[in-house]
């Protein structure tokens, strides 16, 4: 497996790339993978004018939930890129279902390469994908290369809480990173804890159900699916105790 696949697995809370072929099945009941379309639409609507001329790049788009909802709500042109073909197939089906196939283009691709070739967007969106593009500084610099001089970056990530036992960037540390990379934090939306708990419980229930089905079909790989359930629960526990899930709207200043 490549380093990109290893990072992809990690971004989807899979502790080994061996799980990648099973992720479409494990996540089949979930459309929104990470980023909240509602929160992103809310931030964008508050801070900028979006029209049919607006071009948006959705990196690591998953099953296309953000792209489809944003195109439907704002009429803008979307391009979504993800490494998993089954996710892209699902995204195209949803675009057709929502009547925005003419506004959405979904392609299978490696976003570590796409950030070097995609240019001149008004907005770029990146879901929570860990260190796929490198350090936070590297990530922001690469995202800046995909947008216009005063374009916008939307990042779905998290702030570490003060005193937390895990190593995660605090809000203050993120602000220093923004200053260093010459971008400005325009707005942010922190997910409410009650909403987060309910979402985690619902999604974990779906994942456990599908993991148990795979365990029956592939008993020799049961340990993989048990590990995935465990890693998902650890992620849920961290989100509910040590970190704050947040959607960040950033503007390029040069």
Secondary structure, DSSP 4 states (H G I P E B T S, - for coil): --HHHHHHHHHTT-SSGGGHHHHHHHTTT-S--SS-HHHHHHHHHHH----TT-EEEEET-TTSHHHHHHHHHH--EEEEEES-HHHHHHHHHHHHHTT-TTTEEEEE--HHHHHHH---EEEEEE-S-TTTTSSHHHHHHHHHTTEEEEEEEEEEEEEEPTT-SS----HHHHHHHHHHTTEEEEEEEEPPHHHHHHHHHHHHHHHHHHHHHHHHH-GGGHHHHHHHHHHHHHHHHHHHHTEEEEEEEEEE--
